[in-house]
Amino acid sequence: MPRTMLKDEHWARLRPILLELNIYDKGNLRQTVEGVLYRMRVGCPWRDLPEYFGKPNTIYKAYQRWFRSNKLIALFTLLIKDADLEWVFIDGTHIKAHQHSSSGNENLQSIGKSVAGRATKIHLAVDAHGNPIAFILSDGTTHDVKVALACAYIWLKL
């Protein structure tokens, strides 16, 4: 790989946080983290990760372990404590749900019924530098102002 995803100063800041979350620094932790970040940025299938990051299955299993144990949410929460909240931008996008999304427990999903059919909204709030600070899913009929209040509540808890 001609360049890595993380600069040394970013890794120096991130490594202690990962250790605090009991994500242990094995020999290839930095490559694994960079592999996960690369996959999230590019959107490629796990099997198409460049060899530089290591075995795709190893990176996938690490991601799944961190995701299932809520370590990624804890990491996100720790990283946004340093957010620059001088300016906050919130944007939402309306997504029409697939026709088969009507099954399942409706309390566990953010899918609502609207005139156009079942839909959901994805809301993202970013700080002054464009770093994400809140990510909220709501049903397709929820107004953005209500979500802005929920985002403000999240920031006040920080």
Biotite code that builds the C-alpha atoms (Angstrom):
import biotite.structure as struc

atoms = struc.array([
    struc.Atom([0.000, 0.000, 0.000], chain_id="A", res_id=1, res_name="MET", atom_name="CA", element="C"),
    struc.Atom([1.590, 3.325, -0.963], chain_id="A", res_id=2, res_name="PRO", atom_name="CA", element="C"),
    struc.Atom([0.170, 5.091, 2.080], chain_id="A", res_id=3, res_name="ARG", atom_name="CA", element="C"),
    struc.Atom([-1.529, 4.113, 5.279], chain_id="A", res_id=4, res_name="THR", atom_name="CA", element="C"),
    struc.Atom([-4.916, 5.276, 6.445], chain_id="A", res_id=5, res_name="MET", atom_name="CA", element="C"),
    struc.Atom([-3.708, 6.596, 9.791], chain_id="A", res_id=6, res_name="LEU", atom_name="CA", element="C"),
    struc.Atom([-0.922, 9.080, 10.304], chain_id="A", res_id=7, res_name="LYS", atom_name="CA", element="C"),
    struc.Atom([1.459, 8.305, 13.143], chain_id="A", res_id=8, res_name="ASP", atom_name="CA", element="C"),
    struc.Atom([0.040, 11.089, 15.345], chain_id="A", res_id=9, res_name="GLU", atom_name="CA", element="C"),
    struc.Atom([-3.497, 9.729, 14.851], chain_id="A", res_id=10, res_name="HIS", atom_name="CA", element="C"),
    struc.Atom([-2.360, 6.216, 15.723], chain_id="A", res_id=11, res_name="TRP", atom_name="CA", element="C"),
    struc.Atom([-0.536, 7.546, 18.807], chain_id="A", res_id=12, res_name="ALA", atom_name="CA", element="C"),
    struc.Atom([-3.841, 9.020, 19.982], chain_id="A", res_id=13, res_name="ARG", atom_name="CA", element="C"),
    struc.Atom([-5.999, 6.044, 18.977], chain_id="A", res_id=14, res_name="LEU", atom_name="CA", element="C"),
    struc.Atom([-3.844, 3.212, 20.352], chain_id="A", res_id=15, res_name="ARG", atom_name="CA", element="C"),
    struc.Atom([-4.287, 4.076, 24.078], chain_id="A", res_id=16, res_name="PRO", atom_name="CA", element="C"),
    struc.Atom([-8.047, 4.385, 23.562], chain_id="A", res_id=17, res_name="ILE", atom_name="CA", element="C"),
    struc.Atom([-8.165, 0.937, 21.960], chain_id="A", res_id=18, res_name="LEU", atom_name="CA", element="C"),
    struc.Atom([-6.160, -0.505, 24.853], chain_id="A", res_id=19, res_name="LEU", atom_name="CA", element="C"),
    struc.Atom([-8.550, 1.156, 27.308], chain_id="A", res_id=20, res_name="GLU", atom_name="CA", element="C"),
    struc.Atom([-11.407, -0.666, 25.563], chain_id="A", res_id=21, res_name="LEU", atom_name="CA", element="C"),
    struc.Atom([-9.551, -3.995, 25.900], chain_id="A", res_id=22, res_name="ASN", atom_name="CA", element="C"),
    struc.Atom([-8.717, -4.170, 22.208], chain_id="A", res_id=23, res_name="ILE", atom_name="CA", element="C"),
    struc.Atom([-5.267, -5.607, 22.668], chain_id="A", res_id=24, res_name="TYR", atom_name="CA", element="C"),
    struc.Atom([-2.255, -4.495, 20.675], chain_id="A", res_id=25, res_name="ASP", atom_name="CA", element="C"),
    struc.Atom([-1.205, -7.621, 18.891], chain_id="A", res_id=26, res_name="LYS", atom_name="CA", element="C"),
    struc.Atom([1.455, -7.292, 16.223], chain_id="A", res_id=27, res_name="GLY", atom_name="CA", element="C"),
    struc.Atom([-0.989, -6.357, 13.482], chain_id="A", res_id=28, res_name="ASN", atom_name="CA", element="C"),
    struc.Atom([-3.542, -4.201, 15.327], chain_id="A", res_id=29, res_name="LEU", atom_name="CA", element="C"),
    struc.Atom([-2.727, -1.076, 13.347], chain_id="A", res_id=30, res_name="ARG", atom_name="CA", element="C"),
    struc.Atom([-3.084, -2.932, 10.039], chain_id="A", res_id=31, res_name="GLN", atom_name="CA", element="C"),
    struc.Atom([-6.374, -4.435, 11.215], chain_id="A", res_id=32, res_name="THR", atom_name="CA", element="C"),
    struc.Atom([-7.764, -1.037, 12.234], chain_id="A", res_id=33, res_name="VAL", atom_name="CA", element="C"),
    struc.Atom([-6.591, 0.470, 8.948], chain_id="A", res_id=34, res_name="GLU", atom_name="CA", element="C"),
    struc.Atom([-8.191, -2.438, 7.077], chain_id="A", res_id=35, res_name="GLY", atom_name="CA", element="C"),
    struc.Atom([-11.528, -1.794, 8.784], chain_id="A", res_id=36, res_name="VAL", atom_name="CA", element="C"),
    struc.Atom([-11.272, 1.939, 8.050], chain_id="A", res_id=37, res_name="LEU", atom_name="CA", element="C"),
    struc.Atom([-10.329, 1.254, 4.431], chain_id="A", res_id=38, res_name="TYR", atom_name="CA", element="C"),
    struc.Atom([-13.285, -1.072, 3.992], chain_id="A", res_id=39, res_name="ARG", atom_name="CA", element="C"),
    struc.Atom([-15.678, 1.479, 5.539], chain_id="A", res_id=40, res_name="MET", atom_name="CA", element="C"),
    struc.Atom([-14.307, 4.270, 3.353], chain_id="A", res_id=41, res_name="ARG", atom_name="CA", element="C"),
    struc.Atom([-14.226, 2.359, 0.055], chain_id="A", res_id=42, res_name="VAL", atom_name="CA", element="C"),
    struc.Atom([-17.221, 0.091, 0.616], chain_id="A", res_id=43, res_name="GLY", atom_name="CA", element="C"),
    struc.Atom([-15.598, -2.951, -0.949], chain_id="A", res_id=44, res_name="CYS", atom_name="CA", element="C"),
    struc.Atom([-16.440, -6.524, 0.043], chain_id="A", res_id=45, res_name="PRO", atom_name="CA", element="C"),
    struc.Atom([-14.240, -7.900, 2.809], chain_id="A", res_id=46, res_name="TRP", atom_name="CA", element="C"),
    struc.Atom([-12.663, -10.400, 0.423], chain_id="A", res_id=47, res_name="ARG", atom_name="CA", element="C"),
    struc.Atom([-11.469, -7.546, -1.825], chain_id="A", res_id=48, res_name="ASP", atom_name="CA", element="C"),
    struc.Atom([-9.334, -5.825, 0.817], chain_id="A", res_id=49, res_name="LEU", atom_name="CA", element="C"),
    struc.Atom([-5.759, -5.271, -0.377], chain_id="A", res_id=50, res_name="PRO", atom_name="CA", element="C"),
    struc.Atom([-3.225, -7.793, 0.937], chain_id="A", res_id=51, res_name="GLU", atom_name="CA", element="C"),
    struc.Atom([-1.424, -4.988, 2.756], chain_id="A", res_id=52, res_name="TYR", atom_name="CA", element="C"),
    struc.Atom([-3.985, -5.140, 5.578], chain_id="A", res_id=53, res_name="PHE", atom_name="CA", element="C"),
    struc.Atom([-3.641, -8.874, 6.140], chain_id="A", res_id=54, res_name="GLY", atom_name="CA", element="C"),
    struc.Atom([-6.122, -11.684, 5.658], chain_id="A", res_id=55, res_name="LYS", atom_name="CA", element="C"),
    struc.Atom([-9.627, -10.353, 4.963], chain_id="A", res_id=56, res_name="PRO", atom_name="CA", element="C"),
    struc.Atom([-11.191, -13.012, 7.180], chain_id="A", res_id=57, res_name="ASN", atom_name="CA", element="C"),
    struc.Atom([-9.030, -11.939, 10.132], chain_id="A", res_id=58, res_name="THR", atom_name="CA", element="C"),
    struc.Atom([-10.036, -8.302, 9.688], chain_id="A", res_id=59, res_name="ILE", atom_name="CA", element="C"),
    struc.Atom([-13.702, -9.263, 9.316], chain_id="A", res_id=60, res_name="TYR", atom_name="CA", element="C"),
    struc.Atom([-13.632, -11.374, 12.496], chain_id="A", res_id=61, res_name="LYS", atom_name="CA", element="C"),
    struc.Atom([-11.981, -8.543, 14.461], chain_id="A", res_id=62, res_name="ALA", atom_name="CA", element="C"),
    struc.Atom([-14.615, -6.102, 13.204], chain_id="A", res_id=63, res_name="TYR", atom_name="CA", element="C"),
    struc.Atom([-17.423, -8.490, 14.157], chain_id="A", res_id=64, res_name="GLN", atom_name="CA", element="C"),
    struc.Atom([-15.938, -9.019, 17.649], chain_id="A", res_id=65, res_name="ARG", atom_name="CA", element="C"),
    struc.Atom([-15.678, -5.274, 18.226], chain_id="A", res_id=66, res_name="TRP", atom_name="CA", element="C"),
    struc.Atom([-19.148, -4.637, 16.817], chain_id="A", res_id=67, res_name="PHE", atom_name="CA", element="C"),
    struc.Atom([-20.921, -7.370, 18.819], chain_id="A", res_id=68, res_name="ARG", atom_name="CA", element="C"),
    struc.Atom([-19.264, -6.318, 22.074], chain_id="A", res_id=69, res_name="SER", atom_name="CA", element="C"),
    struc.Atom([-20.229, -2.638, 21.476], chain_id="A", res_id=70, res_name="ASN", atom_name="CA", element="C"),
    struc.Atom([-16.570, -1.615, 21.489], chain_id="A", res_id=71, res_name="LYS", atom_name="CA", element="C"),
    struc.Atom([-17.034, 0.389, 18.284], chain_id="A", res_id=72, res_name="LEU", atom_name="CA", element="C"),
    struc.Atom([-19.823, 2.436, 19.905], chain_id="A", res_id=73, res_name="ILE", atom_name="CA", element="C"),
    struc.Atom([-17.647, 2.963, 22.989], chain_id="A", res_id=74, res_name="ALA", atom_name="CA", element="C"),
    struc.Atom([-14.749, 4.024, 20.742], chain_id="A", res_id=75, res_name="LEU", atom_name="CA", element="C"),
    struc.Atom([-16.976, 6.469, 18.874], chain_id="A", res_id=76, res_name="PHE", atom_name="CA", element="C"),
    struc.Atom([-18.237, 7.897, 22.184], chain_id="A", res_id=77, res_name="THR", atom_name="CA", element="C"),
    struc.Atom([-14.697, 8.423, 23.479], chain_id="A", res_id=78, res_name="LEU", atom_name="CA", element="C"),
    struc.Atom([-13.540, 10.044, 20.233], chain_id="A", res_id=79, res_name="LEU", atom_name="CA", element="C"),
    struc.Atom([-16.381, 12.565, 20.063], chain_id="A", res_id=80, res_name="ILE", atom_name="CA", element="C"),
    struc.Atom([-15.612, 13.965, 23.511], chain_id="A", res_id=81, res_name="LYS", atom_name="CA", element="C"),
    struc.Atom([-13.045, 16.211, 21.805], chain_id="A", res_id=82, res_name="ASP", atom_name="CA", element="C"),
    struc.Atom([-15.498, 17.465, 19.178], chain_id="A", res_id=83, res_name="ALA", atom_name="CA", element="C"),
    struc.Atom([-15.385, 21.110, 18.139], chain_id="A", res_id=84, res_name="ASP", atom_name="CA", element="C"),
    struc.Atom([-19.008, 22.129, 18.751], chain_id="A", res_id=85, res_name="LEU", atom_name="CA", element="C"),
    struc.Atom([-18.632, 25.755, 17.694], chain_id="A", res_id=86, res_name="GLU", atom_name="CA", element="C"),
    struc.Atom([-20.565, 24.787, 14.558], chain_id="A", res_id=87, res_name="TRP", atom_name="CA", element="C"),
    struc.Atom([-22.734, 21.698, 14.233], chain_id="A", res_id=88, res_name="VAL", atom_name="CA", element="C"),
    struc.Atom([-24.296, 20.564, 10.993], chain_id="A", res_id=89, res_name="PHE", atom_name="CA", element="C"),
    struc.Atom([-27.160, 18.087, 10.783], chain_id="A", res_id=90, res_name="ILE", atom_name="CA", element="C"),
    struc.Atom([-28.397, 16.478, 7.607], chain_id="A", res_id=91, res_name="ASP", atom_name="CA", element="C"),
    struc.Atom([-30.874, 13.729, 6.995], chain_id="A", res_id=92, res_name="GLY", atom_name="CA", element="C"),
    struc.Atom([-31.697, 11.563, 4.053], chain_id="A", res_id=93, res_name="THR", atom_name="CA", element="C"),
    struc.Atom([-34.955, 9.797, 3.311], chain_id="A", res_id=94, res_name="HIS", atom_name="CA", element="C"),
    struc.Atom([-34.674, 6.156, 2.276], chain_id="A", res_id=95, res_name="ILE", atom_name="CA", element="C"),
    struc.Atom([-37.522, 4.092, 0.920], chain_id="A", res_id=96, res_name="LYS", atom_name="CA", element="C"),
    struc.Atom([-37.570, 0.709, 2.619], chain_id="A", res_id=97, res_name="ALA", atom_name="CA", element="C"),
    struc.Atom([-37.550, -2.518, 0.658], chain_id="A", res_id=98, res_name="HIS", atom_name="CA", element="C"),
    struc.Atom([-40.920, -4.151, 0.069], chain_id="A", res_id=99, res_name="GLN", atom_name="CA", element="C"),
    struc.Atom([-39.965, -7.071, 2.330], chain_id="A", res_id=100, res_name="HIS", atom_name="CA", element="C"),
    struc.Atom([-39.169, -4.798, 5.276], chain_id="A", res_id=101, res_name="SER", atom_name="CA", element="C"),
    struc.Atom([-42.700, -5.031, 6.628], chain_id="A", res_id=102, res_name="SER", atom_name="CA", element="C"),
    struc.Atom([-42.033, -8.232, 8.553], chain_id="A", res_id=103, res_name="SER", atom_name="CA", element="C"),
    struc.Atom([-40.333, -8.476, 11.918], chain_id="A", res_id=104, res_name="GLY", atom_name="CA", element="C"),
    struc.Atom([-40.731, -6.638, 15.183], chain_id="A", res_id=105, res_name="ASN", atom_name="CA", element="C"),
    struc.Atom([-41.639, -3.052, 14.319], chain_id="A", res_id=106, res_name="GLU", atom_name="CA", element="C"),
    struc.Atom([-40.355, -1.789, 17.689], chain_id="A", res_id=107, res_name="ASN", atom_name="CA", element="C"),
    struc.Atom([-36.807, -2.786, 16.757], chain_id="A", res_id=108, res_name="LEU", atom_name="CA", element="C"),
    struc.Atom([-36.782, -1.035, 13.393], chain_id="A", res_id=109, res_name="GLN", atom_name="CA", element="C"),
    struc.Atom([-36.828, 2.605, 12.380], chain_id="A", res_id=110, res_name="SER", atom_name="CA", element="C"),
    struc.Atom([-39.275, 2.087, 9.559], chain_id="A", res_id=111, res_name="ILE", atom_name="CA", element="C"),
    struc.Atom([-42.465, 4.113, 9.403], chain_id="A", res_id=112, res_name="GLY", atom_name="CA", element="C"),
    struc.Atom([-45.464, 4.198, 7.125], chain_id="A", res_id=113, res_name="LYS", atom_name="CA", element="C"),
    struc.Atom([-45.797, 7.268, 4.943], chain_id="A", res_id=114, res_name="SER", atom_name="CA", element="C"),
    struc.Atom([-47.809, 8.247, 1.886], chain_id="A", res_id=115, res_name="VAL", atom_name="CA", element="C"),
    struc.Atom([-45.104, 6.874, -0.405], chain_id="A", res_id=116, res_name="ALA", atom_name="CA", element="C"),
    struc.Atom([-44.823, 3.591, 1.513], chain_id="A", res_id=117, res_name="GLY", atom_name="CA", element="C"),
    struc.Atom([-42.491, 2.365, 4.207], chain_id="A", res_id=118, res_name="ARG", atom_name="CA", element="C"),
    struc.Atom([-39.492, 4.599, 4.763], chain_id="A", res_id=119, res_name="ALA", atom_name="CA", element="C"),
    struc.Atom([-36.704, 5.463, 7.170], chain_id="A", res_id=120, res_name="THR", atom_name="CA", element="C"),
    struc.Atom([-34.477, 8.495, 7.685], chain_id="A", res_id=121, res_name="LYS", atom_name="CA", element="C"),
    struc.Atom([-30.781, 8.559, 8.403], chain_id="A", res_id=122, res_name="ILE", atom_name="CA", element="C"),
    struc.Atom([-29.600, 11.645, 10.303], chain_id="A", res_id=123, res_name="HIS", atom_name="CA", element="C"),
    struc.Atom([-25.944, 12.555, 10.718], chain_id="A", res_id=124, res_name="LEU", atom_name="CA", element="C"),
    struc.Atom([-24.547, 15.401, 12.788], chain_id="A", res_id=125, res_name="ALA", atom_name="CA", element="C"),
    struc.Atom([-20.975, 16.584, 12.285], chain_id="A", res_id=126, res_name="VAL", atom_name="CA", element="C"),
    struc.Atom([-18.785, 19.038, 14.164], chain_id="A", res_id=127, res_name="ASP", atom_name="CA", element="C"),
    struc.Atom([-16.998, 22.084, 12.744], chain_id="A", res_id=128, res_name="ALA", atom_name="CA", element="C"),
    struc.Atom([-14.327, 19.872, 11.164], chain_id="A", res_id=129, res_name="HIS", atom_name="CA", element="C"),
    struc.Atom([-16.790, 17.479, 9.532], chain_id="A", res_id=130, res_name="GLY", atom_name="CA", element="C"),
    struc.Atom([-16.209, 14.686, 12.038], chain_id="A", res_id=131, res_name="ASN", atom_name="CA", element="C"),
    struc.Atom([-19.352, 12.719, 12.875], chain_id="A", res_id=132, res_name="PRO", atom_name="CA", element="C"),
    struc.Atom([-20.711, 13.268, 16.376], chain_id="A", res_id=133, res_name="ILE", atom_name="CA", element="C"),
    struc.Atom([-24.174, 11.690, 16.185], chain_id="A", res_id=134, res_name="ALA", atom_name="CA", element="C"),
    struc.Atom([-25.868, 9.169, 13.950], chain_id="A", res_id=135, res_name="PHE", atom_name="CA", element="C"),
    struc.Atom([-29.576, 8.565, 14.431], chain_id="A", res_id=136, res_name="ILE", atom_name="CA", element="C"),
    struc.Atom([-32.108, 6.445, 12.559], chain_id="A", res_id=137, res_name="LEU", atom_name="CA", element="C"),
    struc.Atom([-35.769, 7.422, 12.616], chain_id="A", res_id=138, res_name="SER", atom_name="CA", element="C"),
    struc.Atom([-38.901, 6.453, 10.781], chain_id="A", res_id=139, res_name="ASP", atom_name="CA", element="C"),
    struc.Atom([-39.597, 8.241, 7.530], chain_id="A", res_id=140, res_name="GLY", atom_name="CA", element="C"),
    struc.Atom([-42.205, 10.570, 9.025], chain_id="A", res_id=141, res_name="THR", atom_name="CA", element="C"),
    struc.Atom([-40.103, 12.042, 11.857], chain_id="A", res_id=142, res_name="THR", atom_name="CA", element="C"),
    struc.Atom([-39.288, 15.710, 11.330], chain_id="A", res_id=143, res_name="HIS", atom_name="CA", element="C"),
    struc.Atom([-35.631, 16.731, 11.341], chain_id="A", res_id=144, res_name="ASP", atom_name="CA", element="C"),
    struc.Atom([-36.184, 19.206, 14.197], chain_id="A", res_id=145, res_name="VAL", atom_name="CA", element="C"),
    struc.Atom([-37.112, 16.376, 16.575], chain_id="A", res_id=146, res_name="LYS", atom_name="CA", element="C"),
    struc.Atom([-33.909, 14.587, 15.691], chain_id="A", res_id=147, res_name="VAL", atom_name="CA", element="C"),
    struc.Atom([-31.918, 17.802, 16.174], chain_id="A", res_id=148, res_name="ALA", atom_name="CA", element="C"),
    struc.Atom([-33.231, 17.910, 19.743], chain_id="A", res_id=149, res_name="LEU", atom_name="CA", element="C"),
    struc.Atom([-32.167, 14.297, 20.252], chain_id="A", res_id=150, res_name="ALA", atom_name="CA", element="C"),
    struc.Atom([-28.702, 15.158, 18.911], chain_id="A", res_id=151, res_name="CYS", atom_name="CA", element="C"),
    struc.Atom([-28.482, 18.120, 21.293], chain_id="A", res_id=152, res_name="ALA", atom_name="CA", element="C"),
    struc.Atom([-29.351, 15.793, 24.176], chain_id="A", res_id=153, res_name="TYR", atom_name="CA", element="C"),
    struc.Atom([-26.521, 13.472, 23.125], chain_id="A", res_id=154, res_name="ILE", atom_name="CA", element="C"),
    struc.Atom([-24.058, 16.389, 23.077], chain_id="A", res_id=155, res_name="TRP", atom_name="CA", element="C"),
    struc.Atom([-25.170, 17.608, 26.508], chain_id="A", res_id=156, res_name="LEU", atom_name="CA", element="C"),
    struc.Atom([-24.429, 14.172, 27.937], chain_id="A", res_id=157, res_name="LYS", atom_name="CA", element="C"),
    struc.Atom([-20.855, 14.490, 26.720], chain_id="A", res_id=158, res_name="LEU", atom_name="CA", element="C"),
])
